[in-house]
Amino acid sequence: MPALPLSDDLARKAAEAVQRYRGNMAAAARELGMSRTTLQNRVERAAERGMMLLHPPAMPGFRVRRLSTQEDADGTVTKRFVQQTKAPSDEAFVVPKGHAIKGVSALIDADGRTVQQWLKTRAAGIDPLVIAEQLKTAFRGYKPAARVTKSVKASADLLTLLPCNDWHVGMFSWGEETDTNWDLKIAQERIGAAVEDTIARTPASGRFVVLGGGDLLHADNQDNETSRSGNNLDVDGRYPKVVDAAAKLMVRTVDAALARHRHVTVRILPGNHDEHSAIAVAYFLAAWYRNEKRVEVDTDPSLFWWMRFGKVMLGATHGHTVRVKDMPSIMAHRRAEDWGATKFRYVHGFHVHHSAKFATEGNGVVSEVHQAPVPQDAWHYGAGFLSGRSLQAITYHRDYGEIGRVRTAMIDGGEKR
């Protein structure tokens, strides 16, 4: 435990004793009943605080760091030595632009005083507000699809879910290297067409959920790398251009849903490739559809999504922080009231790009991982990963659970010719 700082009163008594004995440290120490070492330490503190009248003041811009003396045989001070150091600047430290403080370190002396202090900073990442401003700029002059003015006949007992997961907009894949050509233009054409085809074949539902399952964008910054791990990524297009394309694809998806379903709910889950831009896209969509009463954009920034629909309970997460097979227990604990009031429970996960089921209804929850519509980039292809490619929409009845699904296989996504 560090010693308590020397009080001004004790420092002043030490200074006055040394002055009374004209610098004779031994005599002053005997009067105060302490060792010369202790007295010397207190005198140094007193000198720093301007209490040593016999001591010359520090030079401008400096402070006294250490006071030492040379004495004769009688203990009388014959020489004094003063060590000075540059005084701390009065200017407050300014965090460099684009950085944030991530930690503080300090050097503390025996009295518990801070001698030096270090502030450690790191790049602050991309501000979602900056991304939102880029989206605003990108959409200037964009003409959205015409709003549906006629009423949509749909069953209030049905909810259809469209997982829009792992689109990795902006990813580049060279067919000579991966057997499949893929770029920003192909992504917009193929994913957009598949989405519209899938939605057109779904039963008209009272509620339609556009669920962004994470990794909407392939890269989350202008450095073309993942924010958490810093992995280099194969990207086609400048970052603002990619954000523009991703946002337009989401608008195209919501507009297609409005043409067939009565009410549309949008939720964009963050993934490991787009933890910043996912939030910005969600706020952009909320602003885009602010005057459309049939669209609700959920801007919750958390990694989990839950919804209760009659006797049906739904949940989802991208899958990079929590394994999908662990989601049922999270659902039961965090949504206990919904769990108790429902009979059919489903969890959706993504991230790994291949189809799998980890739990059945016998365990209370059907946990499912979905395929992605995009091909592999060079790294995943070279590592030997295998996965199909598809989009699908799942329809639930409020009293009977899942009653059907529509699947669109991605079989014309730019294969090498």
C-alpha positions, 0 to 999 in steps of 0.5 A: 500500500503506498504511503500517504502524501506528506502534509503541508504542515509536516513539510513546513515544520521540517523547513522551519527547523532547518532554517533555525539551525542554518542548514544544519541537518543533523541538529534539525533532525535531532530536534524533530526526533527523526533520521536525517534521511527522513528530514532530507525527504521532507525538506525536498518536498518543502522546497518543491512547495516553495517553503524553503526561504533559503532555497533559490526559486526554480527557473521559469518553466521549471520546478525543483526536483531534488535538493541536496546539501554538503556539510562540514564536520560540524554539520553546517551546510557549506554547499547546496545543490538543486536539481530542476526539471521542466514543469508540466505544461498547462495545456490539456492533452488533446486526443488525436483526431480519429483516436480514442483513449484506451488506457492510462498508465502512471508512475507513482513515487513513494508518497503516492504522487503521480510523477508521470502519466501515459495516455494510450490511444487507438484508432476509434473506428468508423463513426456510424454517423459518418457512414449515415452521412455517406449514405445520405450523399449516395442516395441524392437523386435516387428514385425509389420504387413507387409506393403501393397505394392499394391495400394488400390482402393478406392473412393476419395469421401468417408471418413470413421471415426472410433472412438476408444474411451474409450478403457480403456486398462488395466482396470480389471473387476471381473465377480463375482462382475460385471457379466463380466470378463475383463483384459489386455489379453481379451482387446487385443483379443476382441478389436483387433478382433472387430476393424479388423472386423469393418474395413473389412466391411467398403467401401474402402475410399480415406481417413480413420480417426482413431480417438482416442476419449480419455481414451485409457488407464484406468490409467495414472500413476504407482499409478493406479489412475486418474491424476486429481481426484486421484481416485483409479482404478482397473487395470490389469498389470504394467503401462509399460505393459499397455502402451505397449498393448495400443500402439500395439492395435493402431498399429493393428488398423492403419495397418488394415485401411491401408489394405483397405483404401488409406490414413489414418489420426490418431488423439489421443484425451486426456481424463480424464483417459489418458491426459499424455499417449495420447500425448506419444502414438501420438508421438510414432505412428508418429515415428512408421509410419514416413516412411509410406507416406499413414499415417498422425499422427496429434500430436495436443495435444488440446482437440478438433479435427476438419476436413473439407471434401468437404461439410462435417465438423467433430468435436470431443472432449472426453467430460470431459471438454465440454458437447457435446451438447455445441460443435455446438456453439464452432464449429461455432465460432472457425471454422467459415470459415469451417462452412460457406463452409459446409452443413453437420456438425457432432460432436462426443463425448464420455466419458459417454460410452452410445449412445445418440444424442443431436442435429439434422441437423435441428439445423445445427449439428448432435451431437452424443455420442458413446458407448464404447467397454469395460464393467464396472468396479466395481465402475460404476457397483455398481453405477448402470450405464447402457450402451451398448458396441460396435464399429462402423465406419461411412462413409461420402460422400463429397457431401451428408454427412453420407451415412452409418455405420458399427457397431460391437456389443461386445457380447463375451467380457468375460461374466461370465460363 
